[in-house]
Amino acid sequence: MRAIILAAGRGGRLAGVTGSHPKCLARLGTRTLLERQIHALRDSGIRDITVVTGYRAAAVRQVSGSGVDFVHNERYASTNSLYSLWLVRSMVADGFIVLNCDVLFHRQLLVDLLTARYEDALLMAARSDDTRYTDEEMKVRVRAGRVIDIAKTIAPEDADGENIGIAKFGAAGAEVLDEEMTRLVAEGQIRSWLPAGFAAFCHRRPLHVVESRGFPWIEIDFPEDYWRACTEVLPAIDVAPSAAAAAVPRRPVHV
């Protein structure tokens, strides 16, 4: 399976932390976000890794190191993640996993997704009693363990969870997603987030949910996300034992 890391954007809202560097090069501890994702993928047995670059591509290539492929999104300033994945559609026909570059996560989340029995699935943090959503979160609606809608515009009270930003597709699913992304691009939706493609996909083919089970993760969009990642999430990742997950049965969320 090939992994695609979507790292074309600058992440201007993080400029107070990253300066002129893209958000994927935000440093947490001894490694950047991008390095942590690449290491997690390799530790999970994935060797074929492609990074979609855009802003400051040379710096991203340098940090990625050897053994990584690159595709450059020349239109990174005027497009979004759906377009970036569409650019590599010819590389993922046999199935793939896709990651947003701004997610810091415990490796067990990746293991759970890769070993789930479903070919097509995404990671989701299920809503709890104290969850409060805003317009910023990519919210998910679920029925019988399957995504029925995914968008930031879902009303908070209708959301069953939040998209973590990591998904996988088998060969058949990759074909359907390719068709839907191509349709959206042809319609001019090049500034859409990738989940717009997922929303179209789930009307044609089941897209299952793999729940986070409490393993730590965070999407880093704002300076406050970065500082929370450094002070809370990264320490929690370092102490959370992956072995504990083996004792917890993996199952889809049924809502």
VEXMIKOL-795481 format. One record per residue (C-alpha): residue number from 1; residue in three letters; x, y, z. Coordinates in pm, whole numbers, always signed. Layout:
VEXMIKOL-795481
+-----+------+--------+--------+--------+
: pos : code :      u :      v :      w :
+-----+------+--------+--------+--------+
: NUM :  Ala :      X :      Y :      Z :
...
+-----+------+--------+--------+--------+
***
This chain:
VEXMIKOL-795481
+-----+------+--------+--------+--------+
: pos : code :      u :      v :      w :
+-----+------+--------+--------+--------+
:   1 :  Met :     +0 :     +0 :     +0 :
:   2 :  Arg :   +117 :   +351 :    -81 :
:   3 :  Ala :    +85 :   +639 :   +164 :
:   4 :  Ile :    +11 :   +992 :    +45 :
:   5 :  Ile :    +96 :  +1283 :   +274 :
:   6 :  Leu :    -77 :  +1605 :   +172 :
:   7 :  Ala :   +175 :  +1879 :   +252 :
:   8 :  Ala :   +125 :  +2147 :    -11 :
:   9 :  Gly :    -21 :  +2426 :   +202 :
:  10 :  Arg :   +159 :  +2692 :   +397 :
:  11 :  Gly :    -62 :  +2698 :   +706 :
:  12 :  Gly :    -61 :  +3076 :   +741 :
:  13 :  Arg :   -255 :  +3068 :  +1068 :
:  14 :  Leu :    +52 :  +2905 :  +1225 :
:  15 :  Ala :   +293 :  +3173 :  +1106 :
:  16 :  Gly :   +339 :  +3299 :  +1461 :
:  17 :  Val :   +491 :  +2960 :  +1545 :
:  18 :  Thr :   +647 :  +2841 :  +1220 :
:  19 :  Gly :   +753 :  +3172 :  +1067 :
:  20 :  Ser :   +815 :  +3123 :   +697 :
:  21 :  His :   +813 :  +2742 :   +720 :
:  22 :  Pro :   +513 :  +2535 :   +607 :
:  23 :  Lys :   +302 :  +2384 :   +883 :
:  24 :  Cys :   +425 :  +2031 :   +811 :
:  25 :  Leu :   +770 :  +2144 :   +930 :
:  26 :  Ala :   +644 :  +2260 :  +1269 :
:  27 :  Arg :   +880 :  +2102 :  +1520 :
:  28 :  Leu :   +747 :  +1898 :  +1811 :
:  29 :  Gly :  +1022 :  +1774 :  +2035 :
:  30 :  Thr :  +1309 :  +1646 :  +1825 :
:  31 :  Arg :  +1112 :  +1597 :  +1501 :
:  32 :  Thr :   +886 :  +1788 :  +1266 :
:  33 :  Leu :   +527 :  +1685 :  +1206 :
:  34 :  Leu :   +626 :  +1551 :   +867 :
:  35 :  Glu :   +912 :  +1343 :  +1005 :
:  36 :  Arg :   +681 :  +1197 :  +1270 :
:  37 :  Gln :   +430 :  +1089 :  +1007 :
:  38 :  Ile :   +694 :   +933 :   +785 :
:  39 :  His :   +842 :   +742 :  +1081 :
:  40 :  Ala :   +496 :   +622 :  +1188 :
:  41 :  Leu :   +423 :   +494 :   +838 :
:  42 :  Arg :   +752 :   +309 :   +814 :
:  43 :  Asp :   +711 :   +164 :  +1161 :
:  44 :  Ser :   +375 :    +31 :  +1041 :
:  45 :  Gly :   +533 :   -144 :   +744 :
:  46 :  Ile :   +458 :   +113 :   +472 :
:  47 :  Arg :   +760 :   +187 :   +255 :
:  48 :  Asp :   +601 :   +353 :    -50 :
:  49 :  Ile :   +545 :   +712 :    +60 :
:  50 :  Thr :   +459 :  +1010 :   -158 :
:  51 :  Val :   +453 :  +1365 :    -27 :
:  52 :  Val :   +252 :  +1622 :   -222 :
:  53 :  Thr :   +450 :  +1945 :   -196 :
:  54 :  Gly :   +362 :  +2305 :   -268 :
:  55 :  Tyr :   +478 :  +2594 :    -50 :
:  56 :  Arg :   +855 :  +2581 :     +8 :
:  57 :  Ala :   +880 :  +2243 :   -163 :
:  58 :  Ala :  +1261 :  +2228 :   -143 :
:  59 :  Ala :  +1255 :  +2251 :   +237 :
:  60 :  Val :   +987 :  +1982 :   +258 :
:  61 :  Arg :  +1190 :  +1752 :    +31 :
:  62 :  Gln :  +1502 :  +1803 :   +238 :
:  63 :  Val :  +1331 :  +1718 :   +566 :
:  64 :  Ser :  +1154 :  +1414 :   +417 :
:  65 :  Gly :  +1487 :  +1244 :   +356 :
:  66 :  Ser :  +1561 :   +954 :   +122 :
:  67 :  Gly :  +1320 :   +690 :     +3 :
:  68 :  Val :  +1027 :   +930 :    -36 :
:  69 :  Asp :   +860 :  +1024 :   -366 :
:  70 :  Phe :   +729 :  +1371 :   -440 :
:  71 :  Val :   +458 :  +1525 :   -654 :
:  72 :  His :   +448 :  +1904 :   -671 :
:  73 :  Asn :   +121 :  +2097 :   -666 :
:  74 :  Glu :   +215 :  +2407 :   -861 :
:  75 :  Arg :   -125 :  +2558 :   -787 :
:  76 :  Tyr :    -97 :  +2512 :   -410 :
:  77 :  Ala :   -185 :  +2876 :   -336 :
:  78 :  Ser :   -520 :  +2853 :   -516 :
:  79 :  Thr :   -621 :  +2490 :   -451 :
:  80 :  Asn :   -681 :  +2265 :   -153 :
:  81 :  Ser :   -636 :  +1908 :    -35 :
:  82 :  Leu :   -886 :  +1752 :   -279 :
:  83 :  Tyr :   -686 :  +1886 :   -573 :
:  84 :  Ser :   -357 :  +1770 :   -419 :
:  85 :  Leu :   -480 :  +1412 :   -392 :
:  86 :  Trp :   -633 :  +1431 :   -740 :
:  87 :  Leu :   -285 :  +1508 :   -877 :
:  88 :  Val :   -156 :  +1168 :   -761 :
:  89 :  Arg :   -459 :   +963 :   -868 :
:  90 :  Ser :   -254 :   +757 :  -1113 :
:  91 :  Met :    -27 :   +642 :   -828 :
:  92 :  Val :   -297 :   +506 :   -597 :
:  93 :  Ala :   -503 :   +277 :   -818 :
:  94 :  Asp :   -404 :    -31 :   -616 :
:  95 :  Gly :   -515 :   +121 :   -285 :
:  96 :  Phe :   -363 :   +378 :    -51 :
:  97 :  Ile :   -370 :   +560 :   +278 :
:  98 :  Val :   -386 :   +940 :   +285 :
:  99 :  Leu :   -281 :  +1171 :   +568 :
: 100 :  Asn :   -323 :  +1542 :   +624 :
: 101 :  Cys :    +22 :  +1670 :   +713 :
: 102 :  Asp :    -97 :  +1869 :  +1017 :
: 103 :  Val :   -204 :  +1574 :  +1233 :
: 104 :  Leu :     +1 :  +1456 :  +1531 :
: 105 :  Phe :   -119 :  +1111 :  +1634 :
: 106 :  His :    -40 :   +801 :  +1834 :
: 107 :  Arg :    +87 :   +528 :  +1602 :
: 108 :  Gln :   -179 :   +285 :  +1728 :
: 109 :  Leu :   -437 :   +489 :  +1539 :
: 110 :  Leu :   -254 :   +411 :  +1218 :
: 111 :  Val :   -227 :    +44 :  +1311 :
: 112 :  Asp :   -599 :    +26 :  +1387 :
: 113 :  Leu :   -688 :   +179 :  +1052 :
: 114 :  Leu :   -450 :    -38 :   +851 :
: 115 :  Thr :   -563 :   -361 :  +1019 :
: 116 :  Ala :   -937 :   -286 :  +1015 :
: 117 :  Arg :  -1123 :   -542 :   +806 :
: 118 :  Tyr :  -1277 :   -274 :   +587 :
: 119 :  Glu :  -1108 :   -176 :   +261 :
: 120 :  Asp :  -1239 :   +181 :   +277 :
: 121 :  Ala :  -1239 :   +358 :   +613 :
: 122 :  Leu :  -1142 :   +674 :   +794 :
: 123 :  Leu :  -1031 :   +750 :  +1148 :
: 124 :  Met :  -1283 :   +936 :  +1361 :
: 125 :  Ala :  -1288 :  +1067 :  +1717 :
: 126 :  Ala :  -1638 :   +990 :  +1841 :
: 127 :  Arg :  -1835 :  +1265 :  +2009 :
: 128 :  Ser :  -1850 :  +1252 :  +2387 :
: 129 :  Asp :  -2090 :  +1418 :  +2630 :
: 130 :  Asp :  -1858 :  +1716 :  +2682 :
: 131 :  Thr :  -1760 :  +1765 :  +2314 :
: 132 :  Arg :  -1823 :  +2114 :  +2179 :
: 133 :  Tyr :  -1785 :  +2163 :  +1803 :
: 134 :  Thr :  -1738 :  +2488 :  +1613 :
: 135 :  Asp :  -1726 :  +2573 :  +1243 :
: 136 :  Glu :  -1359 :  +2468 :  +1235 :
: 137 :  Glu :  -1389 :  +2092 :  +1290 :
: 138 :  Met :  -1444 :  +1852 :   +999 :
: 139 :  Lys :  -1751 :  +1686 :  +1146 :
: 140 :  Val :  -1887 :  +1340 :  +1058 :
: 141 :  Arg :  -2232 :  +1186 :  +1063 :
: 142 :  Val :  -2244 :   +808 :  +1104 :
: 143 :  Arg :  -2509 :   +541 :  +1068 :
: 144 :  Ala :  -2444 :   +171 :  +1132 :
: 145 :  Gly :  -2070 :   +234 :  +1140 :
: 146 :  Arg :  -2064 :   +409 :   +802 :
: 147 :  Val :  -2014 :   +771 :   +709 :
: 148 :  Ile :  -2328 :   +934 :   +571 :
: 149 :  Asp :  -2193 :  +1288 :   +561 :
: 150 :  Ile :  -1870 :  +1472 :   +633 :
: 151 :  Ala :  -1824 :  +1849 :   +628 :
: 152 :  Lys :  -1733 :  +2146 :   +843 :
: 153 :  Thr :  -2083 :  +2281 :   +781 :
: 154 :  Ile :  -2265 :  +1998 :   +960 :
: 155 :  Ala :  -2458 :  +2142 :  +1254 :
: 156 :  Pro :  -2270 :  +2063 :  +1577 :
: 157 :  Glu :  -2574 :  +1896 :  +1729 :
: 158 :  Asp :  -2598 :  +1661 :  +1429 :
: 159 :  Ala :  -2233 :  +1547 :  +1438 :
: 160 :  Asp :  -2138 :  +1204 :  +1566 :
: 161 :  Gly :  -1764 :  +1269 :  +1565 :
: 162 :  Glu :  -1470 :  +1450 :  +1412 :
: 163 :  Asn :  -1260 :  +1341 :  +1116 :
: 164 :  Ile :   -900 :  +1290 :  +1229 :
: 165 :  Gly :   -752 :  +1340 :   +883 :
: 166 :  Ile :   -632 :   +989 :   +796 :
: 167 :  Ala :   -818 :   +749 :   +564 :
: 168 :  Lys :   -755 :   +440 :   +355 :
: 169 :  Phe :   -904 :   +302 :    +35 :
: 170 :  Gly :   -870 :    -30 :   -144 :
: 171 :  Ala :   -839 :    -61 :   -519 :
: 172 :  Ala :  -1214 :    -54 :   -586 :
: 173 :  Gly :  -1260 :   +239 :   -349 :
: 174 :  Ala :   -970 :   +426 :   -506 :
: 175 :  Glu :  -1142 :   +400 :   -845 :
: 176 :  Val :  -1467 :   +544 :   -710 :
: 177 :  Leu :  -1287 :   +823 :   -523 :
: 178 :  Asp :  -1089 :   +906 :   -838 :
: 179 :  Glu :  -1413 :   +940 :  -1034 :
: 180 :  Glu :  -1570 :  +1165 :   -771 :
: 181 :  Met :  -1261 :  +1384 :   -734 :
: 182 :  Thr :  -1234 :  +1418 :  -1112 :
: 183 :  Arg :  -1598 :  +1524 :  -1128 :
: 184 :  Leu :  -1551 :  +1783 :   -853 :
: 185 :  Val :  -1235 :  +1921 :  -1014 :
: 186 :  Ala :  -1416 :  +1944 :  -1348 :
: 187 :  Glu :  -1692 :  +2138 :  -1173 :
: 188 :  Gly :  -1432 :  +2386 :  -1050 :
: 189 :  Gln :  -1418 :  +2274 :   -687 :
: 190 :  Ile :  -1039 :  +2291 :   -672 :
: 191 :  Arg :  -1050 :  +2480 :   -341 :
: 192 :  Ser :  -1251 :  +2206 :   -168 :
: 193 :  Trp :  -1117 :  +2003 :   +120 :
: 194 :  Leu :  -1058 :  +1635 :    +44 :
: 195 :  Pro :  -1358 :  +1531 :   +259 :
: 196 :  Ala :  -1581 :  +1678 :    -13 :
: 197 :  Gly :  -1464 :  +1380 :   -217 :
: 198 :  Phe :  -1530 :  +1149 :    +77 :
: 199 :  Ala :  -1885 :  +1287 :   +108 :
: 200 :  Ala :  -1951 :  +1209 :   -258 :
: 201 :  Phe :  -1783 :   +868 :   -223 :
: 202 :  Cys :  -2003 :   +753 :    +65 :
: 203 :  His :  -2316 :   +794 :   -149 :
: 204 :  Arg :  -2180 :   +532 :   -389 :
: 205 :  Arg :  -1978 :   +298 :   -170 :
: 206 :  Pro :  -1961 :   +234 :   +207 :
: 207 :  Leu :  -1699 :   +437 :   +392 :
: 208 :  His :  -1654 :   +284 :   +733 :
: 209 :  Val :  -1543 :   +444 :  +1057 :
: 210 :  Val :  -1255 :   +331 :  +1276 :
: 211 :  Glu :  -1285 :   +503 :  +1612 :
: 212 :  Ser :   -986 :   +654 :  +1790 :
: 213 :  Arg :  -1054 :   +466 :  +2117 :
: 214 :  Gly :   -907 :   +748 :  +2321 :
: 215 :  Phe :   -559 :   +735 :  +2173 :
: 216 :  Pro :   -415 :  +1089 :  +2165 :
: 217 :  Trp :   -412 :  +1300 :  +1852 :
: 218 :  Ile :   -448 :  +1663 :  +1748 :
: 219 :  Glu :   -488 :  +1860 :  +1426 :
: 220 :  Ile :   -259 :  +2163 :  +1436 :
: 221 :  Asp :   -415 :  +2468 :  +1271 :
: 222 :  Phe :   -361 :  +2749 :  +1520 :
: 223 :  Pro :    -81 :  +2850 :  +1761 :
: 224 :  Glu :   -290 :  +2728 :  +2054 :
: 225 :  Asp :   -314 :  +2385 :  +1885 :
: 226 :  Tyr :    +63 :  +2378 :  +1851 :
: 227 :  Trp :   +127 :  +2461 :  +2214 :
: 228 :  Arg :   -129 :  +2206 :  +2329 :
: 229 :  Ala :    +40 :  +1951 :  +2103 :
: 230 :  Cys :   +373 :  +2025 :  +2269 :
: 231 :  Thr :   +256 :  +2035 :  +2630 :
: 232 :  Glu :    -26 :  +1779 :  +2637 :
: 233 :  Val :    -63 :  +1559 :  +2330 :
: 234 :  Leu :   +301 :  +1471 :  +2259 :
: 235 :  Pro :   +367 :  +1373 :  +2624 :
: 236 :  Ala :    +48 :  +1163 :  +2617 :
: 237 :  Ile :   +165 :   +993 :  +2298 :
: 238 :  Asp :   +499 :   +915 :  +2455 :
: 239 :  Val :   +341 :   +742 :  +2756 :
: 240 :  Ala :    +34 :   +577 :  +2596 :
: 241 :  Pro :   +118 :   +205 :  +2552 :
: 242 :  Ser :    +32 :    +60 :  +2213 :
: 243 :  Ala :    +20 :   -287 :  +2367 :
: 244 :  Ala :   -287 :   -189 :  +2564 :
: 245 :  Ala :   -480 :   -162 :  +2241 :
: 246 :  Ala :   -443 :   -533 :  +2176 :
: 247 :  Ala :   -668 :   -600 :  +2474 :
: 248 :  Val :   -945 :   -377 :  +2338 :
: 249 :  Pro :  -1150 :   -523 :  +2052 :
: 250 :  Arg :  -1158 :   -302 :  +1745 :
: 251 :  Arg :  -1508 :   -243 :  +1623 :
: 252 :  Pro :  -1689 :    +17 :  +1413 :
: 253 :  Val :  -1893 :   +291 :  +1573 :
: 254 :  His :  -2266 :   +218 :  +1555 :
: 255 :  Val :  -2474 :   +533 :  +1583 :
+-----+------+--------+--------+--------+
***
